[in-house]
Amino acid sequence: MEMLRAFSGALESHKKGMLGFCQDLIRIATENPPGNHYRECIGRIRFEMDRLGLRHEVVETPGYGDLPRFSLLGFQGEGERVLYFHGHYDVVPAQRRELFSPRVQEGRLYGRGATDMKAGLAVMIYAAYLLKETGTPLKGRVGLCLVGDEETGGRGGSEYLDRAGLLGRNGLAMLTPEPTSGAVWNASRGAVTLQITVRGRSAHVGLQHQGINAFEGMLQVAAALQVLKSEVEDRRTAYRIGPEAAARSILMLGGRVEGGTNFNAVPESCRFTVERRFNPEESLDDEKARLLTLLEECRSRGIDLQVEVLQEGEASGVAEDHPVARRLA
């Protein structure tokens, strides 16, 4: 109890600094796509880590040119075992620039990324710092892992760190303060995101017999995918999820749709996305293969289509009685 009181008192004394830091992060428009202002944001995070005396290093993902990708790794404590705090600093694109002007209203902080998840980053960093300031004894280290590109699948962030052997090294658990309405999430769906482009041939509407309508081809592909959708969305996870409807597996069509040039021209190209989010009991390899097999069947019926995999990742889950899950609960 004495340790908790010391920690709570230290937290109260740094409330203003933590809020200011989070507001600064919100002001940096780290929209992804395409990956704007990552260097500026990681610089602001480094400044705060230096000010608080927390050890850290910045890792740049190679091959990103004018819009580079950066991750930051830091630690508090000593020893081999590591409890990781993991989070991302990129945000989804904003419809209005004023969303990057943070405001506090009735005790709440508003702004693009305030919840998802720049407040989470500030909390992680200050939690590590308060352990240091209060001299809290640790049987190991707390690790900070801050990445970009989470909103587009993690290729320039977590995925690169994983390939480089830097993600979760010596980890006993990893916590991520994403918005969950206060619930402890002990499982995560996997993902396969495809972009499908159907090709046709352009012609004026008065001569449409000379063209090939890519939109009509896209409808045929979408119809085949809807049959699969009805089947996979009957599946439910055994993990305890609320509400009940959220326990279903997911196949979403048309998150993004593009095509055509004008109302009086046969569209020569139509493009749409397919978002497959599968439950922990399901397999990435199996679900990806089912999608690709279905699309190959469409191609065999004469539909000219191309497929690009935008992202993919395994599902995961931890038992409710895991010691870390119990402690969090």
Secondary structure, 3 states (H helix, E strand, C coil): CHHHHHHHHHHHHCHHHHHHHHHHHHHCCCECCCCCCHHHHHHHHHHHHHHHCCEEEEEEECCCCCCCEEEEEEEEECCCCEEEEEEECCECCCCCHHHHCCEEECCEEECCCHHHHHHHHHHHHHHHHHHHHCCCCCCCEEEEEEECCHHHCCCCCHHHHHHCCCCCCCEEEEECCCCCCCCCCCEECEEEEEEEEEECECCEHHHHHHCECHHHHHHHHHHHHHHHHHHHCCCECCCCCCCHHHHECEEEEEEEEEECCCCCECCCEEEEEEEEEECCCCCHHHHHHHHHHHHHHHHHCCCCEEEEEEEEECCEECCCCCHHHHHHC
